[in-house]
Amino acid sequence: MKKFKRRIVAVALIVGMLLSLNQTTVYAKTNAYEKPIVIVLDPGHGGHDGGATRYWGGHWYREKTLNLAIAKACKAELEKYSGVKVYLTRSNDFFVSLGGRVQFAKNRNADLFVALHNNSSINGRTNGASVYYPNMSYRSQVGKNGKDAASYIQRELVALGIKNNGTHIRNTENGGKYPNKSKSDYYSVIRQSKMCGFPGLIVEHAFVSNFSDCSKFFSSADKLKKLGKADAKGIAKYYGLVEKDTPVLTSAQADEDGNVQLQWDVMDEMDGYRIYRRAQGVFSYTKIATIMDESETDYVDETTKKGTTYYYMIAGYHNGRKKVTYTDTSNIVKVAALEALYTPQNLKVTAEQGVVQITWEATEHTDGYIIERKTANDADYQTIAKVSGAGTTSYTQENDVATADYRICSYRKYGKKIYQSEFSEVVSYQQQ
């Protein structure tokens, strides 16, 4: 850039603060860039497979129905946390094969598969909750993760007052082997989940065959919801999830170099933020920065291209026990990074037949020019003309004073605001 050209102090403003997006759309945008924790809940049985069934106190207790109610409550509770996506293998009363349930989870890139069941025994006095997890003889880390998750879920169920029957592995009883020749897990969904690379759990909440368990934990919709919430709470603690929140971008403004400064409100329980941007005409967002300080609430984007309009949004992130999770994305802020305004050059002031002729060289990216004058009677410069048109290079004024100082700047109107370049060097006029 030529040394005599100077830029304005502010070259851009926020021209649109909030673009309306519903929560689903915003969350989908987050998922396009940051993989959420995917949890697949499997309500056991369904359709022709009713599972354990008992008639107690004038009421039928059907395991398939209990499982589905618990699963729906668990899903609703988990979706109150940031950075998770929850699926049900079935949402109504229909049958899904065991292999189909795990394949469903695999197709959705599951991180955790949780089969939700209720137990039964020929001994009507047997009661309590237990959780089954994978053994560690093959893909030991999957087993360790499963054991950890099972412990968290079991702890929350016991807190409801359910008898603690512990967490367990169960190995095959028919000589089945994993690829490394070790004993395979007995339960199909646990075994198949491990082969897919994620832990599979089976939660046995209580016993349908026990009148006390049915009365205490299954006899109302509210009681079933408590079971689902306990499962969700255990899963949330296992991953170290935080309750869902959405950051708010409060401002965006470009400086004299065309860099865009973003500001947002600080978020509780976040470990930092990620910033996303797209240029006008581009329909996907790109992550441009990761802020690794939860107390930071501003960022300067120095990679902008002048003359381009940008759209920004941010997401908070939290370092959980097992994975990083992300909030929904914020509101979207639109910023016009305008081309720099330049100071008009070669200002000249001359007298011709009772008038003062003012001339200058035209500049780029301007809507016009502002001419100011200071006379001996003025304490400061006064605007004498606002001339429109980038190609305008002259202005004529009545010669009404003997001496005066003149200066000029370019201007541009954007929205309701007018931006000005720096003023030119002063040219003094003295009547001959």
Buried (B, 14 or more C-beta within 10 A) or exposed (E): EEEEBBBBEBBBBBBBBEEEBEEEEBBEBBBEBBBBBBBBBBBBBBEEEBBBBBEBEEEEBBBBBBBBBBBBBBBBBBBEBBBBBBBBBBEEBEEBEBEEBBBBBBEBBBBBBBBBBBBBEEEEEBBBBBBBBBBBBBBEEBBBBBBBBBBBBBBBBBEBEBBEBEBBBBEBEEEEEBEEEBBBBBBBBBBBBBBBEBBBBBBBBBBBBBBBBBBBBBBEEEBBBBBBBBBBBBBBBBBBBBEBBBBBBBBBBBBBEBBBBBBBEEBEEBBBBBBBBBBEEEEEBEEBBEBEEBEEBEBBBEEBEBEBBBBBBBBBBBEBEBBBBBBBBBBBBBBBBBBBBBBBBEBEBEEEEEEBBBBBEBBEBBBBBBBBBBBEEEEEBEEBBEBEEBEEBEBEBEBEBEEBBBBBBBBBEBEEEEBBBBBBEEBEBEEE
